[in-house]
């Protein structure tokens, strides 16, 4: 599970107070990571599929995402 933290550099953010004890790696995400060529191709294929009328309903898409998150 990912947690996004907005930090002012002084006060402990609420998002961090809810985390269990442990070791965490934190990195600045102000600049989003670039897509890989494979990710870009996947988006292009998805857009072509939608344009061809082969999209999924919102309920189907939600179900797929929820199933993937349970893995």
Backbone as CSV, one residue per row, in Angstrom:
resi,resn,N_x,N_y,N_z,CA_x,CA_y,CA_z,C_x,C_y,C_z
1,UNK,0.835,-1.170,0.000,0.000,0.000,0.000,0.887,1.243,0.000
2,UNK,0.528,2.214,-0.789,1.298,3.452,-0.856,0.613,4.534,-0.041
3,UNK,1.428,5.381,0.526,0.938,6.539,1.256,1.621,7.757,0.661
4,UNK,0.847,8.775,0.350,1.413,10.024,-0.140,1.364,11.017,1.012
5,UNK,2.484,11.644,1.262,2.617,12.546,2.397,2.964,13.944,1.893
6,UNK,2.202,14.929,2.321,2.554,16.329,2.091,3.171,16.838,3.381
7,UNK,4.437,17.250,3.320,5.152,17.612,4.531,5.684,19.027,4.423
8,UNK,5.506,19.798,5.485,5.991,21.179,5.521,7.444,21.267,5.998
9,UNK,8.048,20.125,6.300,9.428,20.100,6.746,9.595,20.314,8.241
10,UNK,8.475,20.509,8.950,8.550,20.775,10.389,7.673,19.812,11.186
11,UNK,6.404,19.788,10.890,5.439,19.009,11.664,5.242,17.624,11.060
12,UNK,5.016,16.635,11.920,4.782,15.269,11.455,3.397,15.190,10.804
13,UNK,3.324,14.801,9.523,2.036,14.731,8.828,1.133,13.633,9.402
14,UNK,-0.170,13.853,9.336,-1.156,12.866,9.796,-0.953,11.526,9.099
15,UNK,-0.593,11.542,7.817,-0.399,10.299,7.058,0.674,9.426,7.693
16,UNK,1.676,10.041,8.302,2.760,9.269,8.908,2.379,8.746,10.289
17,UNK,1.523,9.451,10.985,1.107,9.026,12.319,0.331,7.716,12.270
18,UNK,-0.335,7.438,11.147,-1.154,6.228,11.038,-0.353,5.003,10.590
19,UNK,0.910,5.179,10.216,1.723,4.060,9.750,2.201,3.207,10.915
20,UNK,2.279,1.886,10.715,2.810,1.026,11.775,4.321,1.216,11.903
21,UNK,4.887,0.848,13.052,6.342,0.953,13.206,7.047,0.142,12.120
22,UNK,8.182,0.597,11.700,8.947,-0.116,10.687,9.899,0.819,9.982
23,UNK,10.555,0.302,8.965,11.487,1.089,8.161,10.782,1.501,6.889
24,UNK,10.947,2.745,6.512,10.279,3.273,5.323,11.283,3.988,4.429
25,UNK,11.103,3.859,3.134,11.889,4.608,2.165,10.990,5.734,1.651
26,UNK,11.479,6.938,1.733,10.695,8.098,1.327,11.432,8.783,0.189
27,UNK,10.686,9.167,-0.840,11.314,9.909,-1.930,10.373,11.008,-2.392
28,UNK,10.920,12.073,-2.879,10.165,13.208,-3.367,9.484,12.837,-4.679
29,UNK,8.194,13.124,-4.805,7.465,12.758,-6.019,6.877,13.966,-6.740
30,UNK,7.454,15.144,-6.528,6.954,16.333,-7.210,7.019,16.178,-8.721
31,UNK,8.015,15.450,-9.196,8.138,15.176,-10.624,7.722,13.729,-10.875
32,UNK,6.610,13.509,-11.585,6.183,12.128,-11.824,7.198,11.377,-12.687
33,UNK,7.293,10.092,-12.441,8.200,9.248,-13.222,7.689,9.138,-14.656
34,UNK,8.597,9.099,-15.599,8.228,8.933,-16.999,7.730,7.508,-17.225
35,UNK,6.809,7.355,-18.157,6.309,6.022,-18.502,7.377,5.253,-19.267
36,UNK,7.393,3.953,-19.061,8.282,3.106,-19.861,7.663,2.962,-21.245
37,UNK,8.431,2.480,-22.183,7.914,2.257,-23.532,6.759,1.253,-23.494
38,UNK,6.879,0.247,-22.630,5.827,-0.768,-22.498,4.539,-0.158,-21.943
39,UNK,4.665,0.709,-20.946,3.486,1.373,-20.380,2.822,2.285,-21.410
40,UNK,3.638,3.024,-22.143,3.118,3.915,-23.187,2.367,3.114,-24.250
41,UNK,2.931,1.986,-24.673,2.279,1.122,-25.658,0.961,0.588,-25.122
42,UNK,0.923,0.210,-23.859,-0.313,-0.276,-23.252,-1.403,0.778,-23.259
43,UNK,-1.030,2.012,-22.975,-2.007,3.107,-23.008,-2.508,3.323,-24.430
44,UNK,-1.609,3.288,-25.397,-2.010,3.447,-26.798,-2.980,2.350,-27.223
45,UNK,-2.705,1.110,-26.820,-3.591,-0.006,-27.156,-4.956,0.164,-26.492
46,UNK,-4.959,0.618,-25.238,-6.218,0.834,-24.532,-7.040,1.926,-25.205
47,UNK,-6.384,2.995,-25.624,-7.096,4.083,-26.295,-7.680,3.616,-27.629
48,UNK,-6.927,2.808,-28.358,-7.421,2.277,-29.628,-8.621,1.364,-29.385
49,UNK,-8.563,0.567,-28.339,-9.665,-0.324,-27.979,-10.918,0.477,-27.647
50,UNK,-10.759,1.537,-26.882,-11.909,2.397,-26.553,-12.488,3.046,-27.798
51,UNK,-11.609,3.533,-28.672,-12.069,4.180,-29.901,-12.836,3.202,-30.791
52,UNK,-12.500,1.913,-30.690,-13.162,0.885,-31.492,-14.436,0.370,-30.809
53,UNK,-14.792,0.979,-29.662,-16.011,0.559,-28.968,-15.848,-0.705,-28.146
54,UNK,-14.622,-1.042,-27.798,-14.364,-2.268,-27.046,-14.042,-1.995,-25.585
55,UNK,-14.561,-0.905,-25.055,-14.284,-0.535,-23.678,-15.081,-1.370,-22.690
56,UNK,-14.801,-1.175,-21.420,-15.491,-1.859,-20.326,-16.382,-0.849,-19.607
57,UNK,-17.428,-1.351,-18.961,-18.279,-0.476,-18.169,-17.521,-0.061,-16.907
58,UNK,-17.991,0.966,-16.240,-17.363,1.412,-15.001,-17.360,0.290,-13.966
59,UNK,-18.463,-0.440,-13.853,-18.537,-1.540,-12.881,-17.516,-2.630,-13.191
60,UNK,-17.369,-2.972,-14.478,-16.380,-3.996,-14.856,-14.965,-3.525,-14.547
61,UNK,-14.676,-2.270,-14.858,-13.340,-1.730,-14.603,-13.057,-1.704,-13.106
62,UNK,-14.026,-1.278,-12.312,-13.855,-1.231,-10.860,-13.594,-2.629,-10.308
63,UNK,-14.360,-3.618,-10.780,-14.176,-4.995,-10.319,-12.775,-5.512,-10.635
64,UNK,-12.268,-5.203,-11.830,-10.929,-5.649,-12.216,-9.866,-5.024,-11.336
65,UNK,-10.027,-3.725,-11.061,-9.055,-3.045,-10.217,-9.078,-3.610,-8.807
66,UNK,-10.257,-3.811,-8.260,-10.366,-4.353,-6.908,-9.786,-5.755,-6.806
67,UNK,-10.015,-6.576,-7.823,-9.430,-7.928,-7.832,-7.899,-7.847,-7.877
68,UNK,-7.383,-6.942,-8.691,-5.925,-6.809,-8.797,-5.321,-6.335,-7.490
69,UNK,-6.007,-5.477,-6.766,-5.488,-4.961,-5.505,-5.458,-6.034,-4.431
70,UNK,-6.306,-7.041,-4.537,-6.360,-8.104,-3.539,-5.214,-9.099,-3.684
71,UNK,-4.497,-9.073,-4.798,-3.393,-10.014,-5.030,-2.260,-9.785,-4.105
